[in-house]
Amino acid sequence: MKKSESVLDSAGKFSLWLEDIRNAMKANGEMKVDCGECSVCCTSSYFIHISSHEKQTLRCIPKELQFEPIGAPKGNVLLGYRKDGSCPMYENGQCTIYECRPQTCRKYDCRILTAAGLVESENRPLINRKIAGWEFEFEDALSKKKFDAVRAASSFMEAYASFFPEHFVPSNSVQKAIMAIQVYELFLGDAEIPCENGNTDFVERRVKEVMDTVEAQSPNWSR
């Protein structure tokens, strides 16, 4: 039976999830995700960002597995992955440093990609299957309106990326979804984002609003 023909996995009530993930995007927040036996994010060729203030985490990870990302603040490191795509701290079906795992892992929730209508690259089919399998519950009309606004924000940034400064809109799907969550309130009530007949005034105004909103928030969250 195809996934679309089967019962989808419940992603929970959207407004409650949205509130939780916006809180998690703050400095030391954490998402509580009922992963069950799923460990797809641990085996999908992700680089894990670890900031310099995560002292305990850095002590738990062998130095030879840490490398400095280009352009990142001094002291920040990345944790790579094995040839099979698995995290080097993932052994026998579990995280060997779970109690001191990076903030990136504590905050990661693949439902954010479902919410933003995004997918990962083709070399991450298991993650994409999981993303496609989630289904949110809408408590009321406002909840659905918020969901549509997150999707609209994501679509806007993809459609009009050229209106933003270079590299402002992330190429990374999770980072783009995070940005959509940050700015979704700007898109409440927007059925479409038109830019027709050479009239770009609306788009340019919205681009500035998005930039101002993002720059006012600095989530310490990378995937």
MILO-132223 format. One record per residue: residue in three letters; x, y, z of N, C-alpha, C in turn. Coordinates in steps of 0.05 Angstrom, whole numbers, plus 5000, padded with zeros to 4 digits. Each point is the difference from the previous one (the first is absolute). Layout:
AlaXYZXYZXYZ...
END
This chain:
Met501749765000498350245000501850255000Lys499450194983501550244999499450175025Lys502050175007499750175024497650174998Ser499550124976497850184997497349865003Glu500049734998497549845002499749905029Ser502050045016500049905028499550235019Val499749935025499650205021502750155003Leu499850274999502450165004500750025030Asp502550065005500850045028499150265011Ser498950005024499050255012502350185008Ala500150244990502150195007499150185024Gly497549955010499050155023498550244991Lys499150165020498550244995501850224990Phe499450124978501950184987500650245017Ser498050145011500650245015501749955025Leu499649775013501649935023502949944991Trp500249854978502749944989501450254992Leu498650184987501250254991501150165024Glu498550015021500950155024502449865012Asp500049745001502349855011502550054983Ile499849994974502450024984501050294999Arg498350195003500950285002501550045026Asn499149875021501450025026502749864998Ala500049774986502549854997502150154984Met499150184983501850154983501550225016Lys499150035025501550195018502549865010Ala501850155012502749915005500349725011Asn498749925021500449745012497549835000Gly498350044980497649844998500549724991Glu498049835002500249724992497349904992Met499949854978497549884991499649735013Lys497649945008499449745011498549854978Val501549824986498949854978499849715007Asp497649884996499649725006501049844976Cys502649954999501349874977499449704999Gly499349885023499649715000502649864993Glu499949834980502349854991501450144976Cys498950224992501150144977502750145007Ser502049954983502650135004501050104973Val498250064982500750084973501950244999Cys499550205018501650244999502949945009Cys500449785014502749925009501649854978Thr498649944978501249834980499750124972Ser499550264998499450124974502050214991Ser502649955005502250164990499750305007Tyr499450055026499950275009502650095013Phe500850244995502150135015498750135024Ile501149965024498850115024501750235010His498750235001501350245011500150005030Ile502350065011500350025029501350275007Ser498750165015501150275007502049985022Ser501650215002502250015019499149985029His497650095006499150005028499049725009Glu499949814982499149735008502449845010Lys501050085022502549895011499849705006Gln497849925013499749725007499849824975Thr498550104980499849854975502749974987Leu501550214999502749994987501849815014Arg499749985027501749815015499249714994Cys497549954992499049734995500849894973Ile500850184982500649934972503050004996Pro501249794990502949994995500850244982Lys502350125007501050234985500349944970Glu500949754994500549934972497450004983Leu497750015013497450004986498950284996Gln501450205012499150274999501650164979Phe498750154983501550184982498650274998Glu501550204994499050275000498650074973Pro497550095001498650074976501050274990Ile500150034974500950254988498150235006Gly501050225010498350235004498550015027Ala500249785015498649995026501650155021Pro498750095022501450135022502149815012Lys502250125010502249845011499049825022Gly500849755000499249815021497749834992Asn498550084979497849834991501249774983Val498749775001501049774985497749854987Leu500749834981498149824988500849715007Leu498049845003500449715003499049874974Gly501749854987499349894974498549735002Tyr500249844980498649745000501749794985Arg499249755005501549784988499249964971Lys501449834986499449954972497249904996Asp498849865019497349914997497950215008Gly500950245007498250225007499450025029Ser500949825016499450005029501850185016Cys499050125021501650165018502149825014Pro502450095003502149835013499449955029Met498250155012499249955028497649825002Tyr499149894977497749835000501049714997Glu499449835020500949735000497849815009Asn499849784987498149795008497150115004Gly499250184982497350105001499450215020Gln502150125012499550215019502350205001Cys499450245011502050215003501649945024Thr502749994997501849945022500650245018Ile499150244991500450245017497450145005Tyr497949855002497350115001499750225022Glu501149955023499750195022501550264996Cys502049994982501550254994499950064970Arg497949914987499850044971499950304993Pro500750084976500050284992497350125000Gln499950275004497550144999498649974973Thr501649974978498849954974498249765001Cys501049795012498449755002497650035019Arg500450155021497850045019497750154988Lys500650184981498050174988498849884974Tyr501449814988499249914974497249855001Asp498350074981497449884998499350004970Cys499949774988499549994971497350104992Arg498250035020497350104993500150294990Ile502250145006500350284991500050014969Leu501149794988500149994970497249944989Thr498549845014497249954993498450265001Ala500450145022498550255004500650214978Ala502650014992500850194980499749914971Gly499149754997499649894973502649964985Leu502149935015502749964988500849715003Val502049924985501249745001503050025001Glu501349795007502949994999501049924973Ser502649994996501149924974499449714994Glu500349924975499349734992501649785013Asn502450075011501649805013499149955029Arg497750115008498949955026497249904998Pro499649774986497349904995498549925025Leu501349915021498749915024498850245015Ile501550225001499050255012497650104984Asn500250004974497850104983497549835003Arg500449745004497749825004498650075027Lys501750065020498950075026498550274998Ile501250194986498750264997497349984987Ala499949834979497449964985497949865017Gly500949865021498249835016498650155022Trp500950245007498850155022497450144991Glu498150015018497550154995499350155025Phe499850274998499350165023497050015004Glu499250045025497250045007499550305004Phe497950114988499450285003497750035019Glu500750145023498050025021497750184993Asp500550204983497950184992500950144974Ala498450204991500650134975502650165002Leu500650115023502550165004502449814997Ser499849765011502249814998500749944971Lys497949954984500549954971501150254986Lys499150235009501050254988503050045006Lys500849925024502950025007501649804983Phe498949764996501449804984500450114971Asp497850114989500150114973502150234999Ala500250165022501850225000502949915000Val500649785014502749895000500749904972Arg498149874987500549914972500350244982Ala498550215004500250244983502750135003Ala501050015025502650125005502249844987Ser499849745001502049834987499950034970Ser497650014989499750034971501050274990Phe499550215016500950274993503050014999Met501449895019502950015001501249844977Glu498849784992501049854978499450144973Ala497750114998499250134974501650264996Tyr500550155021501350264997502750025014Ala501449785000502750005013501850214988Ser499650054974501850204986499550285009Phe497850055014499550275011501550055026Phe500949795012501550025026503050034994Pro501550105019502950004997501049724996Glu502249974986501249734994500449855026His499249755000500349815023498250065024Phe498250204998498250065022498049775003Val498949914978498149775001501749755000Pro499849835021501749765001499449804978Ser502149864991499649784982499349755015Asn500849995026499449785018497050005006Ser498749774995497149985004499150065028Val501449895020499250045028500250305007Gln502350124992500450295006497850174987Lys499349924976497950154986497349975014Ala499549765010497549955015500050165026Ile502350015013500250165024499350294995Met501050104977499550284993497050044994Ala498749814988497150014994498550015027Ile500849855019498750005027500450285013Gln502450114997500550265012498250224989Val499449994974498750234987497149944992Tyr498949775008497449924990497850215005Glu500250155022497950195007499750224979Leu502150054985499850194978498249914978Phe499549744999498649884977497249915008Leu499150065024497349925008498050154982Gly498349864987498050124982500950034971Asp502549934994501050034972499249744985Ala498150034982499349774983502149954979Glu501150224989502049984979502050235004Ile502449964989502050215001500650084971Pro498450174988500350064972502350204994Cys501249964977502050194990499750004970Glu497950124992499349994971500250284987Asn500250004974500050244984502250205009Gly502249905010502250165008499650165026Asn497849965014499450145025501349855023Thr502350095008501549855021499850145027Asp498550215002500050165025499249835024Phe497949834997499149845022502249805009Val501249874980502049805006502450135014Glu500850244991502350135012499450095029Arg497550095004499350075028500049755018Arg498949784989499949755016502849895005Val501750034981502849915004501350155023Lys499650265001501150165022498849915027Glu497449955000498749915025501149735009Val500449824981501249745007502850045011Met501650164987502850045009500050135028Asp498450205004499950135027499249805021Thr498049834994499049815020502149795006Val501449904980502149805004502350115016Glu500850244992502350135013499550075029Ala497450025007499350065028500149755017Gln500249774987500149745014502649864992Ser501349875018502549864993499949725012Pro498549824989499949735011502749864998Asn500949885021502549855000499349714993Trp499349974975499149734991501049954972Ser501649804996501049934973499749704996Arg499549934975500049714993501549974974
END
